[in-house]
Amino acid sequence: MQPYFFPYIGYFSLIKNSDYFIFFDTPQYIRKGWINRNRIIGANGDAVFFTVPVKNA
């Protein structure tokens, strides 16, 4: 699995339930994907996008 910023809870479940988990440090960057962004629930209950700027893809 590629690394994601704030991965979903199932990602941590996979880590917990596996014998070996290897972090892949050279994944392919997907433009307009979820690698550097995610949605969080705002104070009013609406989904808010949280994005980390990427210098080079």
N, CA, C and O atoms as a CHARMM CRD file, in Angstrom:
* protein
*
  228
    1    1 MET  N      0.84300  -1.18200   0.00000 PROA 1      0.00000
    2    1 MET  CA     0.00000   0.00000   0.00000 PROA 1      0.00000
    3    1 MET  C      0.88100   1.23600   0.00000 PROA 1      0.00000
    4    1 MET  O      1.92700   1.26800   0.64800 PROA 1      0.00000
    5    2 GLN  N      0.45200   2.24300  -0.72600 PROA 2      0.00000
    6    2 GLN  CA     1.21300   3.48300  -0.74000 PROA 2      0.00000
    7    2 GLN  C      0.92200   4.27100   0.52900 PROA 2      0.00000
    8    2 GLN  O     -0.16200   4.15100   1.09900 PROA 2      0.00000
    9    3 PRO  N      1.87900   5.07300   0.97300 PROA 3      0.00000
   10    3 PRO  CA     1.64800   5.88700   2.16600 PROA 3      0.00000
   11    3 PRO  C      0.68500   7.02900   1.85900 PROA 3      0.00000
   12    3 PRO  O      0.73600   7.62000   0.78000 PROA 3      0.00000
   13    4 TYR  N     -0.15400   7.32300   2.77100 PROA 4      0.00000
   14    4 TYR  CA    -1.10600   8.41300   2.63300 PROA 4      0.00000
   15    4 TYR  C     -1.00700   9.29200   3.85200 PROA 4      0.00000
   16    4 TYR  O     -0.67400   8.82300   4.94100 PROA 4      0.00000
   17    5 PHE  N     -1.29800  10.58100   3.67400 PROA 5      0.00000
   18    5 PHE  CA    -1.33200  11.49200   4.80500 PROA 5      0.00000
   19    5 PHE  C     -2.62000  11.24300   5.55900 PROA 5      0.00000
   20    5 PHE  O     -3.69900  11.31600   4.97000 PROA 5      0.00000
   21    6 PHE  N     -2.53800  10.95200   6.84200 PROA 6      0.00000
   22    6 PHE  CA    -3.67800  10.52500   7.65700 PROA 6      0.00000
   23    6 PHE  C     -4.37200   9.32700   7.02800 PROA 6      0.00000
   24    6 PHE  O     -5.49900   9.46200   6.55100 PROA 6      0.00000
   25    7 PRO  N     -3.74100   8.16400   7.01000 PROA 7      0.00000
   26    7 PRO  CA    -4.36700   6.99100   6.39500 PROA 7      0.00000
   27    7 PRO  C     -5.64200   6.58000   7.14300 PROA 7      0.00000
   28    7 PRO  O     -5.83400   6.91600   8.31100 PROA 7      0.00000
   29    8 TYR  N     -6.48300   5.86300   6.45000 PROA 8      0.00000
   30    8 TYR  CA    -7.73000   5.40800   7.06700 PROA 8      0.00000
   31    8 TYR  C     -7.43300   4.36300   8.15200 PROA 8      0.00000
   32    8 TYR  O     -6.35600   3.76700   8.15300 PROA 8      0.00000
   33    9 ILE  N     -8.34800   4.14600   9.04700 PROA 9      0.00000
   34    9 ILE  CA    -8.14600   3.27000  10.21100 PROA 9      0.00000
   35    9 ILE  C     -7.81200   1.84100   9.80900 PROA 9      0.00000
   36    9 ILE  O     -7.09200   1.15400  10.53300 PROA 9      0.00000
   37   10 GLY  N     -8.31900   1.38100   8.66900 PROA 10     0.00000
   38   10 GLY  CA    -8.01700   0.03100   8.20500 PROA 10     0.00000
   39   10 GLY  C     -6.53700  -0.17100   7.90800 PROA 10     0.00000
   40   10 GLY  O     -6.03500  -1.29200   7.99000 PROA 10     0.00000
   41   11 TYR  N     -5.84000   0.90300   7.56600 PROA 11     0.00000
   42   11 TYR  CA    -4.39600   0.83700   7.31400 PROA 11     0.00000
   43   11 TYR  C     -3.66800   0.37700   8.57200 PROA 11     0.00000
   44   11 TYR  O     -2.78700  -0.48000   8.50600 PROA 11     0.00000
   45   12 PHE  N     -4.03900   0.95000   9.72300 PROA 12     0.00000
   46   12 PHE  CA    -3.42000   0.56300  10.98800 PROA 12     0.00000
   47   12 PHE  C     -3.82800  -0.84700  11.40100 PROA 12     0.00000
   48   12 PHE  O     -3.05800  -1.56100  12.04200 PROA 12     0.00000
   49   13 SER  N     -5.04000  -1.24200  11.03000 PROA 13     0.00000
   50   13 SER  CA    -5.48300  -2.60500  11.29100 PROA 13     0.00000
   51   13 SER  C     -4.64300  -3.60100  10.49100 PROA 13     0.00000
   52   13 SER  O     -4.29800  -4.66700  11.00100 PROA 13     0.00000
   53   14 LEU  N     -4.31300  -3.26400   9.24500 PROA 14     0.00000
   54   14 LEU  CA    -3.44400  -4.11600   8.43300 PROA 14     0.00000
   55   14 LEU  C     -2.07400  -4.28200   9.07600 PROA 14     0.00000
   56   14 LEU  O     -1.52000  -5.38100   9.10900 PROA 14     0.00000
   57   15 ILE  N     -1.53900  -3.18500   9.58300 PROA 15     0.00000
   58   15 ILE  CA    -0.23000  -3.24300  10.25200 PROA 15     0.00000
   59   15 ILE  C     -0.30300  -4.15100  11.46800 PROA 15     0.00000
   60   15 ILE  O      0.56200  -5.00300  11.66800 PROA 15     0.00000
   61   16 LYS  N     -1.33600  -3.96800  12.27700 PROA 16     0.00000
   62   16 LYS  CA    -1.48600  -4.75100  13.50600 PROA 16     0.00000
   63   16 LYS  C     -1.63700  -6.24300  13.23400 PROA 16     0.00000
   64   16 LYS  O     -1.11200  -7.07200  13.97700 PROA 16     0.00000
   65   17 ASN  N     -2.36200  -6.58200  12.16100 PROA 17     0.00000
   66   17 ASN  CA    -2.68500  -7.97600  11.88900 PROA 17     0.00000
   67   17 ASN  C     -1.74800  -8.67400  10.91300 PROA 17     0.00000
   68   17 ASN  O     -2.04300  -9.77600  10.45000 PROA 17     0.00000
   69   18 SER  N     -0.63500  -8.04700  10.60200 PROA 18     0.00000
   70   18 SER  CA     0.30600  -8.68500   9.67600 PROA 18     0.00000
   71   18 SER  C      1.55400  -9.15400  10.42000 PROA 18     0.00000
   72   18 SER  O      1.92000  -8.59900  11.45700 PROA 18     0.00000
   73   19 ASP  N      2.19100 -10.17200   9.88000 PROA 19     0.00000
   74   19 ASP  CA     3.44800 -10.65300  10.45600 PROA 19     0.00000
   75   19 ASP  C      4.59500  -9.71700  10.09700 PROA 19     0.00000
   76   19 ASP  O      5.48100  -9.47200  10.91600 PROA 19     0.00000
   77   20 TYR  N      4.57700  -9.19700   8.87800 PROA 20     0.00000
   78   20 TYR  CA     5.60100  -8.26200   8.40600 PROA 20     0.00000
   79   20 TYR  C      4.91200  -7.09800   7.70300 PROA 20     0.00000
   80   20 TYR  O      4.00200  -7.29500   6.89800 PROA 20     0.00000
   81   21 PHE  N      5.34900  -5.90500   8.01100 PROA 21     0.00000
   82   21 PHE  CA     4.84300  -4.72100   7.32000 PROA 21     0.00000
   83   21 PHE  C      6.04400  -3.90500   6.88700 PROA 21     0.00000
   84   21 PHE  O      6.82900  -3.45600   7.72200 PROA 21     0.00000
   85   22 ILE  N      6.18800  -3.71500   5.60200 PROA 22     0.00000
   86   22 ILE  CA     7.36300  -3.03000   5.06000 PROA 22     0.00000
   87   22 ILE  C      6.92900  -1.68000   4.51200 PROA 22     0.00000
   88   22 ILE  O      6.01100  -1.60200   3.69500 PROA 22     0.00000
   89   23 PHE  N      7.59100  -0.61500   4.96100 PROA 23     0.00000
   90   23 PHE  CA     7.30300   0.71900   4.45300 PROA 23     0.00000
   91   23 PHE  C      8.05300   0.92600   3.15000 PROA 23     0.00000
   92   23 PHE  O      9.27000   0.74900   3.09300 PROA 23     0.00000
   93   24 PHE  N      7.34400   1.29200   2.12300 PROA 24     0.00000
   94   24 PHE  CA     7.90300   1.52000   0.80100 PROA 24     0.00000
   95   24 PHE  C      8.22300   3.00800   0.69000 PROA 24     0.00000
   96   24 PHE  O      7.31500   3.83900   0.69800 PROA 24     0.00000
   97   25 ASP  N      9.50400   3.35000   0.58700 PROA 25     0.00000
   98   25 ASP  CA     9.89400   4.75800   0.65400 PROA 25     0.00000
   99   25 ASP  C     10.06400   5.42900  -0.70500 PROA 25     0.00000
  100   25 ASP  O     10.47700   6.58800  -0.76000 PROA 25     0.00000
  101   26 THR  N      9.76100   4.74200  -1.79700 PROA 26     0.00000
  102   26 THR  CA     9.85200   5.35700  -3.11900 PROA 26     0.00000
  103   26 THR  C      8.56800   5.12500  -3.91900 PROA 26     0.00000
  104   26 THR  O      8.62600   4.62000  -5.04000 PROA 26     0.00000
  105   27 PRO  N      7.41100   5.48700  -3.35900 PROA 27     0.00000
  106   27 PRO  CA     6.17100   5.26100  -4.09100 PROA 27     0.00000
  107   27 PRO  C      6.00800   6.25600  -5.23500 PROA 27     0.00000
  108   27 PRO  O      6.65600   7.30200  -5.24600 PROA 27     0.00000
  109   28 GLN  N      5.16300   5.94100  -6.17700 PROA 28     0.00000
  110   28 GLN  CA     4.87100   6.85600  -7.26400 PROA 28     0.00000
  111   28 GLN  C      3.83100   7.85800  -6.78800 PROA 28     0.00000
  112   28 GLN  O      2.79200   7.49000  -6.23900 PROA 28     0.00000
  113   29 TYR  N      4.12900   9.12100  -7.00700 PROA 29     0.00000
  114   29 TYR  CA     3.21500  10.18800  -6.58800 PROA 29     0.00000
  115   29 TYR  C      2.04500  10.28600  -7.56800 PROA 29     0.00000
  116   29 TYR  O      2.24000  10.28900  -8.78400 PROA 29     0.00000
  117   30 ILE  N      0.84300  10.36400  -7.03100 PROA 30     0.00000
  118   30 ILE  CA    -0.35400  10.46700  -7.84400 PROA 30     0.00000
  119   30 ILE  C     -0.87700  11.90100  -7.72100 PROA 30     0.00000
  120   30 ILE  O     -1.31900  12.32200  -6.65200 PROA 30     0.00000
  121   31 ARG  N     -0.82000  12.64000  -8.83100 PROA 31     0.00000
  122   31 ARG  CA    -1.32700  14.01700  -8.81000 PROA 31     0.00000
  123   31 ARG  C     -2.83300  14.00800  -8.57300 PROA 31     0.00000
  124   31 ARG  O     -3.55900  13.17600  -9.11700 PROA 31     0.00000
  125   32 LYS  N     -3.27600  14.93200  -7.76700 PROA 32     0.00000
  126   32 LYS  CA    -4.68900  15.07300  -7.39000 PROA 32     0.00000
  127   32 LYS  C     -5.21900  13.82100  -6.71000 PROA 32     0.00000
  128   32 LYS  O     -6.41400  13.53300  -6.77200 PROA 32     0.00000
  129   33 GLY  N     -4.32900  13.07500  -6.06200 PROA 33     0.00000
  130   33 GLY  CA    -4.71800  11.89100  -5.31200 PROA 33     0.00000
  131   33 GLY  C     -4.81700  12.22100  -3.82900 PROA 33     0.00000
  132   33 GLY  O     -4.97300  13.38100  -3.44600 PROA 33     0.00000
  133   34 TRP  N     -4.72600  11.19900  -3.01400 PROA 34     0.00000
  134   34 TRP  CA    -4.86900  11.37600  -1.57300 PROA 34     0.00000
  135   34 TRP  C     -3.54800  11.22000  -0.83700 PROA 34     0.00000
  136   34 TRP  O     -3.54300  11.07000   0.38500 PROA 34     0.00000
  137   35 ILE  N     -2.41700  11.25100  -1.55600 PROA 35     0.00000
  138   35 ILE  CA    -1.11400  11.07000  -0.93400 PROA 35     0.00000
  139   35 ILE  C     -0.81000  12.19600   0.04600 PROA 35     0.00000
  140   35 ILE  O     -0.29700  11.93800   1.13500 PROA 35     0.00000
  141   36 ASN  N     -1.11600  13.43500  -0.31700 PROA 36     0.00000
  142   36 ASN  CA    -0.76600  14.57300   0.52300 PROA 36     0.00000
  143   36 ASN  C     -1.98100  15.34600   1.05200 PROA 36     0.00000
  144   36 ASN  O     -1.83700  16.47300   1.52700 PROA 36     0.00000
  145   37 ARG  N     -3.15900  14.75700   0.97300 PROA 37     0.00000
  146   37 ARG  CA    -4.33400  15.43900   1.50200 PROA 37     0.00000
  147   37 ARG  C     -5.32000  14.43900   2.07900 PROA 37     0.00000
  148   37 ARG  O     -5.23000  13.23500   1.84000 PROA 37     0.00000
  149   38 ASN  N     -6.25200  14.96500   2.83800 PROA 38     0.00000
  150   38 ASN  CA    -7.30300  14.14300   3.41000 PROA 38     0.00000
  151   38 ASN  C     -8.44900  15.04500   3.82900 PROA 38     0.00000
  152   38 ASN  O     -8.32800  16.27000   3.80200 PROA 38     0.00000
  153   39 ARG  N     -9.54700  14.44300   4.21000 PROA 39     0.00000
  154   39 ARG  CA   -10.68000  15.19600   4.72500 PROA 39     0.00000
  155   39 ARG  C    -10.77100  14.96000   6.21800 PROA 39     0.00000
  156   39 ARG  O    -10.57000  13.84400   6.69900 PROA 39     0.00000
  157   40 ILE  N    -11.07500  16.02100   6.94200 PROA 40     0.00000
  158   40 ILE  CA   -11.32400  15.90500   8.37800 PROA 40     0.00000
  159   40 ILE  C    -12.69200  16.53000   8.64100 PROA 40     0.00000
  160   40 ILE  O    -13.18200  17.32700   7.84100 PROA 40     0.00000
  161   41 ILE  N    -13.29300  16.16800   9.75100 PROA 41     0.00000
  162   41 ILE  CA   -14.59200  16.72200  10.11300 PROA 41     0.00000
  163   41 ILE  C    -14.35200  18.03700  10.84400 PROA 41     0.00000
  164   41 ILE  O    -13.65500  18.08000  11.85700 PROA 41     0.00000
  165   42 GLY  N    -14.93700  19.10400  10.31700 PROA 42     0.00000
  166   42 GLY  CA   -14.78700  20.43000  10.91500 PROA 42     0.00000
  167   42 GLY  C    -15.67000  20.60200  12.13800 PROA 42     0.00000
  168   42 GLY  O    -16.41700  19.69800  12.51100 PROA 42     0.00000
  169   43 ALA  N    -15.57700  21.77400  12.75900 PROA 43     0.00000
  170   43 ALA  CA   -16.32800  22.06600  13.97800 PROA 43     0.00000
  171   43 ALA  C    -17.83700  22.01200  13.76000 PROA 43     0.00000
  172   43 ALA  O    -18.58700  21.66200  14.67100 PROA 43     0.00000
  173   44 ASN  N    -18.28600  22.36100  12.54300 PROA 44     0.00000
  174   44 ASN  CA   -19.73000  22.34400  12.27900 PROA 44     0.00000
  175   44 ASN  C    -20.20900  21.01300  11.71000 PROA 44     0.00000
  176   44 ASN  O    -21.37600  20.88900  11.34100 PROA 44     0.00000
  177   45 GLY  N    -19.31600  20.00300  11.63200 PROA 45     0.00000
  178   45 GLY  CA   -19.69300  18.67600  11.16000 PROA 45     0.00000
  179   45 GLY  C    -19.49000  18.44000   9.68400 PROA 45     0.00000
  180   45 GLY  O    -19.69400  17.32700   9.20000 PROA 45     0.00000
  181   46 ASP  N    -19.08800  19.47300   8.95500 PROA 46     0.00000
  182   46 ASP  CA   -18.83100  19.33100   7.52200 PROA 46     0.00000
  183   46 ASP  C    -17.41400  18.83600   7.27100 PROA 46     0.00000
  184   46 ASP  O    -16.51700  19.05400   8.08500 PROA 46     0.00000
  185   47 ALA  N    -17.22000  18.17100   6.14100 PROA 47     0.00000
  186   47 ALA  CA   -15.88900  17.69500   5.76500 PROA 47     0.00000
  187   47 ALA  C    -15.04900  18.86900   5.25700 PROA 47     0.00000
  188   47 ALA  O    -15.50600  19.67100   4.44300 PROA 47     0.00000
  189   48 VAL  N    -13.81000  18.95300   5.75600 PROA 48     0.00000
  190   48 VAL  CA   -12.87600  20.00800   5.36900 PROA 48     0.00000
  191   48 VAL  C    -11.62500  19.33800   4.81700 PROA 48     0.00000
  192   48 VAL  O    -11.09900  18.40400   5.42300 PROA 48     0.00000
  193   49 PHE  N    -11.14900  19.81200   3.66900 PROA 49     0.00000
  194   49 PHE  CA    -9.92100  19.25600   3.09800 PROA 49     0.00000
  195   49 PHE  C     -8.70700  19.80600   3.82500 PROA 49     0.00000
  196   49 PHE  O     -8.61800  21.00800   4.07800 PROA 49     0.00000
  197   50 PHE  N     -7.77700  18.92900   4.15900 PROA 50     0.00000
  198   50 PHE  CA    -6.51200  19.27100   4.80300 PROA 50     0.00000
  199   50 PHE  C     -5.41800  18.83800   3.85400 PROA 50     0.00000
  200   50 PHE  O     -5.27500  17.64600   3.58400 PROA 50     0.00000
  201   51 THR  N     -4.63500  19.78600   3.33500 PROA 51     0.00000
  202   51 THR  CA    -3.62500  19.48000   2.32100 PROA 51     0.00000
  203   51 THR  C     -2.24500  19.90600   2.78800 PROA 51     0.00000
  204   51 THR  O     -2.07400  20.99100   3.34200 PROA 51     0.00000
  205   52 VAL  N     -1.26900  19.04800   2.56300 PROA 52     0.00000
  206   52 VAL  CA     0.13100  19.35900   2.83800 PROA 52     0.00000
  207   52 VAL  C      0.78800  19.69200   1.51500 PROA 52     0.00000
  208   52 VAL  O      0.75200  18.87300   0.59700 PROA 52     0.00000
  209   53 PRO  N      1.39400  20.87900   1.38100 PROA 53     0.00000
  210   53 PRO  CA     2.02200  21.24900   0.10200 PROA 53     0.00000
  211   53 PRO  C      3.16200  20.29800  -0.26700 PROA 53     0.00000
  212   53 PRO  O      3.89000  19.82300   0.60400 PROA 53     0.00000
  213   54 VAL  N      3.30800  20.02700  -1.56200 PROA 54     0.00000
  214   54 VAL  CA     4.36400  19.16900  -2.06500 PROA 54     0.00000
  215   54 VAL  C      5.29900  20.02300  -2.92000 PROA 54     0.00000
  216   54 VAL  O      4.85500  20.68500  -3.85800 PROA 54     0.00000
  217   55 LYS  N      6.58600  20.00700  -2.59700 PROA 55     0.00000
  218   55 LYS  CA     7.55700  20.82000  -3.32600 PROA 55     0.00000
  219   55 LYS  C      7.82600  20.24000  -4.71300 PROA 55     0.00000
  220   55 LYS  O      7.76400  20.96700  -5.70400 PROA 55     0.00000
  221   56 ASN  N      8.12300  18.95300  -4.79900 PROA 56     0.00000
  222   56 ASN  CA     8.36800  18.26500  -6.07300 PROA 56     0.00000
  223   56 ASN  C      7.59500  16.95500  -6.09300 PROA 56     0.00000
  224   56 ASN  O      7.55800  16.22500  -5.10200 PROA 56     0.00000
  225   57 ALA  N      6.99200  16.67500  -7.21200 PROA 57     0.00000
  226   57 ALA  CA     6.22500  15.42200  -7.31000 PROA 57     0.00000
  227   57 ALA  C      7.14800  14.29100  -7.69200 PROA 57     0.00000
  228   57 ALA  O      6.70400  13.15100  -7.82800 PROA 57     0.00000
